Amino acid sequence: MGGATTAQRGIPGSGPSARKGGSPKPPKAPKPPRGSGPRGPGARLRRRGPLLASLAAVALLAGGGTWVLYGSSWLRVEKVTATGTDVLTPEQVLTAAAVPVGAPMVGVDTEEIESRVRGRLSRIDSVDVVRAWPHGIGLKVTERKPVLLIKKDTNFVEVDASGVRFDTVPKAPEGVPVLELNAKQSPSARRFDEERLLHEAVLVAGSLPEPIARETSQVRVGSYDSVVLLLTRGRTVAWGSGEQSEAKGRALTALLKAAPKAAHFDVSVSTAPAVSGS
């Protein structure tokens, strides 16, 4: 048998193309994926351009906002007001607060102002500092209310319902009873010192319904469980200890309505109140 021809062996230069005097066609290059483009340094710069521009705009806005808040004269403290005062005056609160007029609103330290007011004015129980944009600072204060007075020489020490002695005044406020403490001869004097007895007196005075508190001139404490109220028109109330004071207050309110002409009331046992001298 004869061997394979030159064309069949695939020898370069053979075959139809070679016979026609031409060269083989090169293979076609694959098409790039849709959406792809040049991946050189120039392409990366073109993609980063919008991002850099956006970052620059954000930086400019942030810098401008900071300048508006801190550097400009648009958002600065121009007016400070105080409300909620009763015994104190708004001017006293403003002086104690010492809010820096002209300072940037955003830089005002509200907690520091609250601490300053409470530290300088013992009558203040709480203060709320708020920003009233664009130029105002508001101080809303709550004053302590005395529920009991302690006589000291010719003055009176005011005590609130928490037992805080917050101020000394030359004249007793109306409707606030005066403490009369006489427990030196009490058998329980060693166990219950004056501070504990003062606590009981404050507990009783602070739980009195407002109409009864206005008619109470004295809170007399002879021992831990011997608290007596002196009302107007010479009426007395045996209160007992400070326990169950709210229930005793309700019982006394009912007794005063049922027996308005009675001279003595006993609510030491709130579930079994009594009257006498009517």
Backbone hydrogen bonds, N-H to C=O, Kabsch-Sander energy under -0.5 kcal/mol:
donor,donor_aa,acceptor,acceptor_aa,energy
9,R,5,T,-1.5
10,G,7,A,-0.9
11,I,6,T,-1.4
14,S,11,I,-1.7
18,A,14,S,-0.5
19,R,15,G,-2.5
20,K,16,P,-2.1
21,G,17,S,-0.5
21,G,18,A,-0.9
22,G,17,S,-2.3
36,S,33,P,-1.9
44,R,40,G,-1.7
45,L,41,P,-2.1
46,R,42,G,-2.0
47,R,43,A,-2.0
48,R,44,R,-2.0
49,G,45,L,-1.3
51,L,47,R,-0.6
52,L,48,R,-2.8
53,A,49,G,-2.2
54,S,50,P,-2.3
55,L,51,L,-2.5
56,A,52,L,-2.3
57,A,53,A,-2.1
58,V,54,S,-2.4
59,A,55,L,-2.4
60,L,56,A,-2.3
61,L,57,A,-2.5
62,A,58,V,-2.9
63,G,59,A,-2.6
64,G,60,L,-2.5
65,G,61,L,-2.8
66,T,62,A,-2.5
67,W,63,G,-2.1
68,V,64,G,-2.3
69,L,65,G,-2.3
70,Y,66,T,-2.7
71,G,66,T,-0.6
71,G,67,W,-1.6
72,S,67,W,-2.4
75,L,68,V,-0.6
77,V,103,A,-2.8
78,E,135,H,-3.0
79,K,135,H,-1.9
81,T,137,I,-2.2
83,T,139,L,-2.7
93,V,89,T,-1.5
94,L,90,P,-2.6
95,T,91,E,-2.4
96,A,92,Q,-2.0
97,A,93,V,-2.3
98,A,94,L,-2.1
101,V,99,V,-1.1
102,G,77,V,-2.2
103,A,100,P,-1.7
105,M,75,L,-2.7
107,G,104,P,-0.9
108,V,105,M,-1.4
110,T,108,V,-1.1
113,I,109,D,-1.7
114,E,110,T,-2.3
115,S,111,E,-2.3
116,R,112,E,-2.2
117,V,113,I,-2.4
118,R,114,E,-2.2
119,G,115,S,-2.0
120,R,116,R,-1.8
121,L,117,V,-2.1
122,S,120,R,-0.5
124,I,121,L,-1.6
125,D,142,T,-3.0
126,S,142,T,-1.5
128,D,140,K,-2.6
129,V,127,V,-0.5
130,V,128,D,-0.5
130,V,138,G,-2.4
132,A,130,V,-0.5
132,A,136,G,-3.3
133,W,131,R,-0.8
135,H,132,A,-0.7
136,G,132,A,-2.6
137,I,79,K,-2.2
138,G,130,V,-2.8
139,L,81,T,-2.4
140,K,128,D,-2.6
140,K,138,G,-0.6
141,V,83,T,-2.6
141,V,139,L,-0.7
142,T,126,S,-2.6
144,R,123,R,-3.4
147,V,159,V,-3.0
148,L,159,V,-1.5
149,L,177,P,-2.0
150,I,157,V,-2.2
151,K,149,L,-0.5
151,K,179,L,-0.5
152,K,155,N,-2.7
155,N,152,K,-2.6
156,F,169,V,-2.8
157,V,150,I,-2.8
158,E,156,F,-0.6
158,E,167,D,-3.2
159,V,148,L,-2.3
160,D,164,V,-2.1
163,G,160,D,-2.1
166,F,158,E,-1.5
166,F,164,V,-1.0
167,D,158,E,-0.8
169,V,156,F,-3.0
176,V,173,P,-1.2
178,V,217,S,-2.3
179,L,149,L,-3.4
180,E,219,V,-2.7
181,L,179,L,-0.5
182,N,180,E,-0.6
182,N,221,V,-2.6
186,S,183,A,-1.2
189,A,186,S,-1.9
192,F,188,S,-2.9
193,D,191,R,-0.6
197,L,193,D,-2.2
198,L,194,E,-2.7
199,H,195,E,-2.0
200,E,196,R,-1.8
201,A,197,L,-2.3
202,V,198,L,-2.6
203,L,199,H,-2.3
204,V,200,E,-2.3
205,A,201,A,-2.9
206,G,202,V,-2.9
207,S,203,L,-0.8
207,S,204,V,-0.8
208,L,204,V,-0.6
208,L,205,A,-0.8
212,I,209,P,-0.7
213,A,209,P,-2.6
214,R,210,E,-2.0
215,E,211,P,-0.7
215,E,212,I,-0.7
216,T,212,I,-0.6
216,T,213,A,-0.9
217,S,215,E,-0.6
217,S,230,L,-2.7
218,Q,230,L,-1.4
219,V,178,V,-2.4
220,R,218,Q,-0.5
220,R,228,V,-3.3
221,V,180,E,-2.7
222,G,220,R,-0.6
222,G,226,S,-2.6
223,S,226,S,-0.7
226,S,223,S,-1.5
227,V,240,G,-1.7
228,V,220,R,-2.9
229,L,237,V,-2.5
230,L,218,Q,-2.2
231,L,229,L,-0.6
231,L,235,R,-3.2
232,T,215,E,-1.4
234,G,231,L,-0.7
235,R,232,T,-1.3
236,T,263,A,-2.1
237,V,229,L,-2.1
238,A,265,F,-3.1
239,W,227,V,-2.6
239,W,237,V,-0.8
240,G,227,V,-1.2
245,S,242,G,-1.0
248,K,244,Q,-2.1
249,G,245,S,-2.4
250,R,246,E,-1.9
251,A,247,A,-2.1
252,L,248,K,-2.6
253,T,249,G,-2.0
254,A,250,R,-1.9
255,L,251,A,-2.2
256,L,252,L,-2.6
257,K,253,T,-1.4
258,A,254,A,-2.2
259,A,255,L,-2.9
262,A,259,A,-1.6
263,A,276,S,-1.5
264,H,276,S,-2.3
265,F,236,T,-2.3
266,D,274,A,-3.0
267,V,238,A,-2.4
268,S,238,A,-0.5
270,S,268,S,-0.6
272,A,269,V,-2.2
274,A,266,D,-2.1
276,S,264,H,-2.1
